[in-house]
């Protein structure tokens, strides 16, 4: 039976290294988690959230899936956001995509991918919405994929902002900023796309919920 023993060996070396640097690190970590950031990123193995941000375990609450999507049909993701907002009281939510995302490229190529086609349907809709601009502004296939990666992040910011749990938090004065970032695997650097949301008024009128008494 394959045991992947090398992973246990690596884990032991890592834990010993952390303990040598900070003997009380794991004791503090075991008491509670108090992250102020929720990270929603891609499941791509090359984009580990805390590592690319240079942070220690416990610094961020993390949810990852294919193509960093926030779908209203995904109870897993919605539960993570609800817990982060209502119980951890995070102050920032980061949606981080990455250039060259396979899920995004799948939406452009329109190949049969089985169940994945259902999952990336929202990206396909975003591609359709911006198809003309992408085709006219981007010459190379790689450019088109990377532009759609950025637009996908923007779409997820809107999706998060429209969630009832997020709008309720804002209506009660809770500080909550939603950021859109993207990561380049080619150089290891993060980029702020400059799209943020921190209040109900940032949403289109049709998506704004009314929290006043009838």
C-alpha positions, 0 to 999 in steps of 0.5 A: 500500500502506498503511504506517501511517507515523504509527505509525513517526513516533510511535515515533520521537518516543517513543524520542527523548523517552525518550532525552532523559530517560534516555540509558542507558534502552534500553542497560539494557533491551537487556541483559536483562529482570528483571520481578518481576510477571506481568500477565494482563489483557484484550486490550481496547485501552483497558487497556494494562498498563504504561501504566495502572500508570505503569510503564516498559517492562521492568517487567512480563511481560505476557500478554493475551487476551479477558476475561483467562482462564487456560485449561488448554487455552491453551498460550500462556498456560500457557507464559507462566506457566511461563516467568515462574515458572521462568525470570524467577522473578516474585514476583507474578502479577496477574490484572486484569480490567476493568469492562464487559468485552465477553467477560464481557457475551457470557457473560451475553447468550448470543448467538452469537459464533462461536469466541468462544463456545468461548473464554468458556465458562469465564465462562459456567460461572462465571455459571451457578455464581453466577447466583442471587446475581447476579440477586438482588443486581444490578438493572441489566444493567451491575451484573450484567456488572461483578459477573461481571467480578469473579467471573471474576477470582476464578476465574482466581486459582483456576485459576492457583493450581491449576497444577502449575508454581505449586504446585511453586514453592510446594512448593519455597519460592518466593515467589509471590503471586497477586493479583486486580485490576480496572480501571475504564475510566470513571475510569482507576483500579485496584481490589484485589478482596482475593482473593490466593493464596500457598500450596497450602493456599489451594486446595480440598483436591481441587486440592492436589497432593502433592509428597512422595515416595511 
